[in-house]
Amino acid sequence: MTWSASQYVQFEDERTRPVRDLVGAIPTATATRVVDIGCGPGNSTEVLAARYAGAEVTGLDSDADMIAAARKRLPDLRFDTADVSKWSQATDAGTWDVMLANAVFQWVPDHARLFPSLIQKLTPGGSLAVQMPDNLNEPPHLLMRETALNGPWSAKLTAAADARTALASERWYYELLKPHCSRIDIWRTIYQHPLKGGPAAVVEWFKGSGLRPFLAPLDEAEKAAYLQQYEAALAKVFPAMADGTVLLPFPRVFIVATR
C-alpha cells in the first residue's frame, strides 16, 4: 500500500494547519536535534524547521514517493526512508530534543509500547509532539466501511477496516505517559474544513489518506465503482452549499509530552 505525495498535498493548507497548532504548543524552547516522524511530503518538516532554526532536522517516512517529494521541497534537510515502528525500537538513533509525529501514529499499532519507547529517546526537557486523526466513527469512515461491505469487492476488503489503529481515550494516553514525563498537554480539536467541489472533494481528500487501504486491493474498474458508490453515500451526508462548498468536520487528538 503506497502513498501519493501529489494526492496528499491537494489539501496542503488544511493538512498543515494542525501541524502549526501542534508545533506552536511545544514548550521546548531551543533544540539541537529534531526529527519529523512520518514526514510525508515535507510540509510538517518545514513548520518544524522554521520553529527550530539552526537545529539538525531529520525527516523520516516509510514511503519512497513521500521522501522524494520532501527532498525536492527541502533539499538542505535530511530525509530517510524508515519504518516508524522499527525505528522507535532501534538503539542507534541517539537522543532528540523534539520529536514530531503528525498524522502518522494512527497507522502504527501498540501505542502502549510505542509512546514510552519514544519518550526514552528524548533528552531531559525534550518533547514528543503528536497529532492523530480521531475520525473512525465519523461519517466518511463509517461510509467507507459500509461501501466496502456492500459491493462485489467485499471479499477483497475484509481487512481494510483494520489498517488503522483505533485511538484510546485522552485519559488513557495521559495515564500511559505520566510516569515518563514532567509535563503532558492533551487536547482534541474538531476542524471544519471548507472544501470546494461538493462530495467529490471529500472523496479527493480521503483518497490521500483514509481510503488508501480500501482502494489498494481493487483493480481499476472496481476502484471506479467503489468511489462512485462511496460518493453517492457521502452526498446524502454532505450536501453542497449554493457555491459548491461542503464543510468537512475533522476531529484530531493532540499530545505534547515533555520528558
C-alpha positions in Angstrom: 0.0 0.0 0.0 1.8 3.1 -1.2 1.1 6.8 -0.8 0.9 9.6 -3.4 2.5 12.9 -2.4 0.7 14.8 -5.1 -2.7 13.5 -3.9 -1.9 14.3 -0.3 -0.9 17.9 -1.0 -4.1 18.7 -2.9 -5.3 20.0 0.5 -1.9 21.1 1.9 -3.2 24.2 3.7 -5.9 22.2 5.6 -3.5 19.4 6.4 -0.8 21.7 7.6 -2.9 23.8 9.9 -2.9 21.2 12.7 0.9 21.0 12.4 1.2 24.7 13.1 -1.1 24.3 16.1 0.9 21.4 17.4 4.4 22.9 16.9 3.2 26.1 18.5 2.3 24.2 21.7 5.7 22.6 22.1 7.3 24.0 25.3 10.9 23.1 24.4 12.4 26.5 23.7 15.6 25.5 22.0 16.7 22.4 20.3 19.9 20.9 18.7 18.3 17.7 17.1 14.7 17.4 16.0 13.0 14.7 14.0 9.8 14.6 12.0 8.4 11.0 12.2 6.2 10.3 9.2 7.2 13.5 7.5 5.2 12.9 4.3 6.0 15.4 1.6 7.8 17.7 4.0 5.1 20.2 4.8 5.2 19.3 8.6 9.1 19.3 8.5 9.0 22.8 7.1 7.0 24.0 10.0 9.3 22.2 12.5 12.5 23.5 10.9 11.1 27.1 11.0 10.4 26.8 14.7 13.9 25.4 15.5 16.1 27.3 13.0 19.7 26.1 13.2 18.8 22.7 14.6 19.8 19.5 12.9 16.5 18.4 11.3 15.7 14.9 10.1 12.5 13.7 8.4 11.5 10.0 8.3 8.9 8.3 6.2 8.3 4.7 5.0 7.1 5.8 1.6 9.6 6.5 -1.2 7.3 8.9 -3.1 6.8 11.0 0.1 10.5 11.1 0.8 11.3 12.1 -2.8 8.8 15.0 -2.5 10.2 16.1 0.8 13.8 16.1 -0.5 12.7 18.2 -3.5 10.8 20.6 -1.2 13.6 21.0 1.4 16.9 20.0 -0.3 19.0 21.3 2.6 17.4 18.9 5.1 18.0 15.2 5.7 15.2 12.7 4.9 15.5 9.0 5.4 13.2 6.1 4.5 12.4 4.2 7.7 9.7 2.0 9.2 8.4 4.1 12.2 7.6 1.1 14.4 11.1 -0.4 13.8 12.9 2.9 14.1 11.2 3.5 17.5 12.8 0.3 18.8 16.3 1.0 17.4 19.1 1.9 19.8 21.4 3.7 17.3 19.3 6.8 16.6 20.7 8.7 19.5 18.5 11.2 21.5 16.4 14.1 20.3 15.3 17.4 21.7 12.0 17.4 19.8 10.1 14.6 18.1 7.2 15.5 15.9 4.6 12.9 14.7 1.9 14.5 12.7 -1.0 12.2 11.4 1.1 9.1 11.4 0.6 7.1 14.6 -3.0 6.2 13.8 -1.3 3.8 11.3 1.0 2.3 13.9 -0.3 -0.3 16.4 0.6 -1.0 20.0 0.7 2.6 21.4 1.3 1.2 24.9 4.8 0.2 23.8 5.4 2.8 21.1 4.8 6.0 23.1 7.0 5.2 26.1 9.8 3.9 23.8 9.8 7.3 22.0 9.9 9.2 25.3 13.1 7.4 26.2 14.7 8.8 23.0 14.2 12.4 24.3 16.7 14.5 26.1 15.6 15.8 29.5 13.2 18.6 28.9 12.7 17.4 25.3 9.2 17.0 23.9 7.2 14.4 21.9 4.5 16.2 19.9 1.8 14.0 18.3 -1.3 14.7 16.3 -3.7 11.9 15.3 -6.9 12.0 13.4 -9.7 10.7 15.6 -12.4 10.2 13.0 -13.0 6.4 12.6 -16.6 6.9 13.8 -17.2 10.0 11.6 -19.5 9.6 8.5 -16.7 9.5 5.9 -15.1 6.4 7.6 -18.4 4.8 8.5 -19.4 5.0 4.9 -16.0 3.7 3.7 -16.6 0.5 5.7 -20.3 0.4 4.6 -19.4 0.7 1.0 -16.7 -2.0 1.4 -19.3 -4.4 2.7 -22.0 -3.7 0.1 -20.4 -4.4 -3.2 -18.8 -7.2 -5.3 -15.4 -6.2 -3.8 -16.4 -7.2 -0.2 -14.2 -10.3 0.0 -11.2 -8.2 -1.1 -11.8 -5.6 1.6 -12.3 -7.7 4.7 -9.1 -6.4 6.2 -9.2 -2.8 5.1 -11.1 -1.5 8.1 -8.3 -2.8 10.4 -5.5 -0.9 8.7 -5.8 2.0 11.2 -5.4 1.8 15.0 -8.4 3.0 16.9 -7.4 5.6 19.4 -7.8 5.2 23.1 -9.2 7.9 25.3 -7.3 11.0 26.2 -7.2 9.8 29.8 -5.6 6.5 28.6 -2.8 8.4 26.9 -2.3 10.7 29.9 -2.0 7.8 32.3 0.3 5.9 29.9 2.7 8.9 29.6 2.6 10.4 33.1 5.2 8.1 34.7 7.7 9.1 32.0 7.0 12.8 31.7 7.4 16.0 33.6 4.5 17.7 31.6 1.7 16.4 29.4 -0.7 18.5 27.4 -3.6 16.7 25.7 -6.5 18.2 23.7 -8.9 17.4 21.0 -10.0 19.8 18.2 -12.6 19.4 15.5 -11.6 21.4 12.4 -14.3 22.4 10.0 -12.6 22.3 6.6 -14.4 24.0 3.7 -13.9 22.0 0.6 -14.8 23.3 -2.9 -16.4 20.7 -5.2 -19.2 19.1 -3.2 -19.0 15.5 -2.1 -16.4 14.8 -4.8 -14.0 17.0 -2.9 -14.5 14.8 0.2 -13.6 11.8 -1.8 -10.4 13.5 -3.1 -9.5 14.4 0.4 -9.7 10.8 1.7 -8.1 9.3 -1.4 -4.9 10.9 0.0 -5.3 9.2 3.4 -8.2 7.0 4.8 -9.3 5.5 1.5 -5.9 4.0 0.7 -6.5 0.6 2.4 -9.9 0.3 0.7 -8.6 1.2 -2.8 -5.3 -0.7 -2.8 -6.7 -4.2 -3.2 -9.1 -3.3 -6.1 -8.5 -3.2 -9.8 -9.2 0.0 -11.8 -12.8 -0.9 -12.6 -13.5 -1.8 -9.1 -11.9 1.3 -7.8 -14.1 3.5 -10.0 -17.2 1.6 -9.0 -16.3 1.8 -5.3 -15.7 5.5 -5.4 -18.9 6.2 -7.3 -20.9 4.3 -4.7 -19.0 6.0 -1.9 -19.5 9.5 -3.3 -23.2 8.8 -3.7 -23.4 7.9 0.0 -21.4 11.0 1.0 -23.8 13.2 -0.9 -26.6 12.3 1.5 -24.4 13.4 4.5 -22.5 16.3 2.9 -24.9 18.2 0.6 -23.1 21.0 -1.1 -23.9 24.7 -0.4 -25.0 27.1 -3.1 -21.4 27.8 -4.1 -20.5 24.1 -4.2 -18.7 24.1 -0.8 -19.0 21.3 1.8 -17.9 21.5 5.4 -15.8 18.5 6.5 -15.7 18.1 10.2 -12.3 16.6 11.2 -11.6 15.6 14.8 -7.9 15.4 15.8 -6.2 14.5 19.1 -3.0 16.3 20.1 -0.5 15.2 22.7 2.7 17.1 23.7 4.6 15.1 26.2 7.8 16.5 27.8 10.4 14.3 29.4 
